Amino acid sequence: MAVLLLAMATVSAADRLPLWPGAAPLEKPVEDAERNPAKPTLDHYPASRWATGAAVIICPGGAYGGLALAHEGQEVAAWFNERGMVAFVLRYRHSPHYHQPVPVLDVQRSIRFVRSNAKQFGINPSTIGIMGFSAGGHLASTAATHFDAGDPAAADPIDRTSCRPDFAVLCYPVISFIEPLANKGSRKNFFGGDASEELYRRFSNELHVTKDTPPTFLFHTDEDEGVMAENSVVFYLALRKAKVPAELHVYRPGRHGGGLWMGEPFVGVWPQQLASWMRSLGLLNWPATGSWNPSPSLPKPVPAETAR
């Protein structure tokens, strides 16, 4: 706990980086607020100890109507920093001013942005992951299932880069917008109201898992009354069917939205399980190269002898 609090003091002054140099796509003339941004940004938290070369982009939850930046953002960034990983907290746009496709544009751009600037951040462009909590888990799972290799003809060089994450971490995530699993508040905020069954299915991400979906870690609690644990279960089963490396933990106790659950004796062990999973993929070793087969659309991992 003392180490994490020290890290929190270190990361509190993170650099805030705009995702677009000028106006963002579909930007509106609305007032910018810390938890309700008018412009999407990444808060950059460099590794506080040794650097493995891996990075993660964190999407805080908030039902697509706010951002839980402290316990689902800054505290989580500190946890990764202490393990040698660079962390970014995404302040994505959301309701009431922004709805689909804006949050998806923001998360896809964040991955392109970090990968395009990997050298400046001191990270391997093939070990960039996405993480999300609750509705942020829906956004992260959307990034893991709705991606492209980039547009080679784009004027902006960042848009020429792949937005596929190399791994995903989904924490008590909203996954499905289909009844009975749907979290209706998040769904309404995402679309800005009711939408068609076709759109609900398009962004029910358990329906869009393929062999190219990245390796995924999921955790949920049985007592979660905000987002049903079946959301994580159906996504895990889809990953299994597609033969994507995956790990799922469902703990009995625990309300919705606990973040790292620091000091909690039962569900509070989930970060240790995450660390073991990431270590098994080579993400917590230096240099982080990953021990899975990345999509052909991504750069190959940097060999250890050249990374030094």
KOLVEXLUM-359441 format. One record per residue (C-alpha): residue in one letter; x, z, y. Coordinates in steps of 0.2 Angstrom, whole numbers, padded with zeros to 4 digits, always signed. Layout:
residues N
AXZY...
end
This chain:
residues 308
M+0000+0000+0000A+0014+0004+0012V+0023-0012+0009L+0006-0022+0012L+0003-0012+0028L+0021-0016+0034A+0018-0034+0030M+0002-0034+0039A+0011-0028+0055T+0023-0043+0052V+0010-0056+0050S-0002-0051+0064A+0007-0062+0076A+0006-0078+0066D+0008-0095+0075R-0009-0103+0077L-0008-0122+0074P-0021-0135+0079L-0026-0147+0065W-0028-0162+0077P-0017-0164+0092G-0032-0169+0103A-0050-0168+0100A-0055-0164+0082P-0068-0176+0074L-0086-0172+0078E-0080-0159+0091K-0093-0152+0102P-0092-0144+0119V-0095-0126+0113E-0086-0110+0117D-0072-0105+0105A-0072-0088+0097E-0061-0080+0085R-0073-0080+0070N-0083-0096+0076P-0070-0109+0081A-0074-0124+0092K-0057-0132+0085P-0051-0129+0068T-0034-0121+0067L-0021-0114+0054D-0013-0097+0056H+0004-0099+0049Y+0012-0084+0040P+0030-0087+0034A+0036-0078+0019S+0042-0061+0023R+0055-0060+0010W+0063-0074-0001A+0054-0090+0000T+0049-0099-0017G+0044-0115-0008A+0026-0113-0013A+0012-0112-0001V-0007-0107+0000I-0021-0111+0012I-0034-0097+0013C-0052-0100+0017P-0060-0084+0022G-0079-0082+0018G-0093-0079+0029A-0108-0089+0022Y-0103-0104+0033G-0109-0093+0047G-0093-0083+0051L-0076-0080+0045A-0070-0063+0037L-0052-0066+0044A-0045-0048+0041H-0049-0044+0023E-0051-0062+0017G-0037-0069+0028Q-0023-0059+0035E-0022-0046+0022V-0022-0059+0008A-0008-0069+0018A+0002-0053+0018W+0000-0051-0001F+0007-0069-0003N+0021-0067+0009E+0027-0052+0000R+0029-0063-0016G+0039-0076-0007M+0025-0088-0003V+0021-0096+0014A+0002-0093+0018F-0010-0101+0030V-0027-0095+0035L-0039-0109+0040R-0051-0106+0054Y-0063-0119+0049R-0079-0124+0059H-0096-0119+0053S-0114-0115+0058P-0122-0113+0070H-0113-0127+0079Y-0105-0136+0064H-0112-0142+0048Q-0107-0154+0034P-0096-0165+0034V-0086-0154+0047P-0080-0140+0036V-0075-0152+0023L-0065-0163+0035D-0057-0147+0041V-0051-0141+0024Q-0045-0159+0019R-0035-0160+0035S-0027-0143+0033I-0020-0149+0016R-0014-0165+0023F-0007-0156+0038V+0003-0144+0028R+0010-0157+0016S+0015-0169+0030N+0025-0155+0038A+0031-0147+0022K+0050-0149+0027Q+0047-0140+0043F+0038-0126+0034G+0051-0125+0021I+0039-0128+0006N+0038-0140-0008P+0025-0153-0005S+0020-0153-0023T+0016-0134-0023I+0002-0132-0010G-0013-0123-0016I-0030-0119-0009M-0039-0102-0010G-0056-0096-0004F-0068-0081-0004S-0087-0082-0006A-0092-0097+0005G-0074-0100+0008G-0073-0102-0011H-0086-0116-0010L-0075-0124+0003A-0059-0122-0008S-0068-0128-0023T-0074-0143-0013A-0056-0147-0009A-0052-0146-0027T-0065-0158-0032H-0067-0170-0017F-0050-0177-0013D-0041-0193-0010A-0023-0200-0009G-0024-0203+0009D-0027-0219+0019P-0010-0229+0020A-0017-0239+0034A-0022-0224+0045A-0014-0224+0062D-0011-0205+0061P+0003-0202+0048I-0005-0186+0043D-0020-0196+0037R-0009-0206+0025T-0006-0190+0015S-0015-0184+0000C-0027-0170+0002R-0028-0164-0016P-0022-0146-0018D-0009-0143-0032F-0018-0127-0038A-0034-0117-0033V-0039-0099-0032L-0057-0095-0031C-0063-0077-0027Y-0081-0073-0030P-0085-0091-0025V-0101-0100-0021I-0099-0115-0032S-0117-0122-0035F-0130-0127-0023I-0143-0130-0037E-0156-0117-0042P-0155-0103-0048L-0136-0101-0044A-0137-0106-0026N-0133-0094-0012K-0147-0100-0001G-0139-0093+0015S-0123-0102+0013R-0132-0118+0007K-0143-0118+0023N-0128-0115+0035F-0118-0128+0026F-0131-0142+0028G-0139-0135+0044G-0156-0133+0035D-0164-0140+0020A-0156-0155+0012S-0160-0167-0002E-0158-0163-0021E-0145-0177-0021L-0134-0168-0007Y-0136-0152-0016R-0129-0160-0032R-0115-0169-0022F-0109-0152-0016S-0112-0142-0032N-0094-0143-0037E-0096-0138-0056L-0103-0156-0057H-0087-0164-0050V-0073-0157-0060T-0062-0170-0068K-0045-0171-0077D-0037-0172-0059T-0045-0156-0053P-0030-0144-0051P-0026-0128-0061T-0038-0115-0056F-0039-0096-0056L-0056-0088-0054F-0062-0070-0052H-0079-0062-0050T-0088-0046-0053D-0104-0043-0064E-0112-0032-0050D-0110-0045-0037E-0128-0047-0030G-0122-0059-0016V-0116-0073-0026M-0120-0074-0045A-0105-0072-0057E-0112-0088-0066N-0105-0098-0051S-0087-0094-0058V-0092-0096-0076V-0100-0114-0074F-0084-0119-0064Y-0073-0112-0078L-0083-0121-0092A-0082-0137-0082L-0063-0135-0081R-0062-0131-0099K-0072-0147-0104A-0060-0157-0093K-0045-0149-0101V-0039-0142-0084P-0028-0126-0085A-0039-0112-0079E-0041-0093-0080L-0057-0083-0077H-0059-0064-0074V-0076-0056-0073Y-0075-0037-0069R-0090-0026-0072P-0090-0015-0056G-0088-0022-0038R-0100-0027-0024H-0098-0044-0016G-0084-0047-0003G-0071-0034-0007G-0056-0045-0004L-0040-0038-0012W-0050-0022-0016M-0034-0012-0012G-0034+0005-0020E-0049+0002-0031P-0044+0007-0049F-0054-0007-0059V-0057-0023-0050G-0042-0019-0039V-0031-0025-0053W-0036-0043-0050P-0021-0048-0038Q-0010-0043-0052Q-0018-0055-0064L-0017-0068-0051A+0002-0065-0049S+0004-0066-0068W-0006-0083-0068M+0005-0090-0054R+0021-0084-0062S+0015-0094-0078L+0014-0109-0067G+0031-0107-0059L+0024-0103-0042L+0033-0087-0039N+0050-0092-0045W+0063-0100-0034P+0062-0115-0032A+0043-0117-0035T+0041-0133-0044G+0025-0130-0055S+0025-0131-0073W+0009-0143-0074N+0007-0161-0073P+0002-0165-0055S-0009-0180-0050P+0001-0197-0049S-0005-0198-0031L+0006-0183-0026P+0025-0183-0024K+0034-0177-0039P+0041-0159-0038V+0059-0158-0030P+0072-0155-0044A+0080-0138-0043E+0097-0145-0040T+0091-0155-0024A+0080-0141-0018R+0095-0129-0016
end
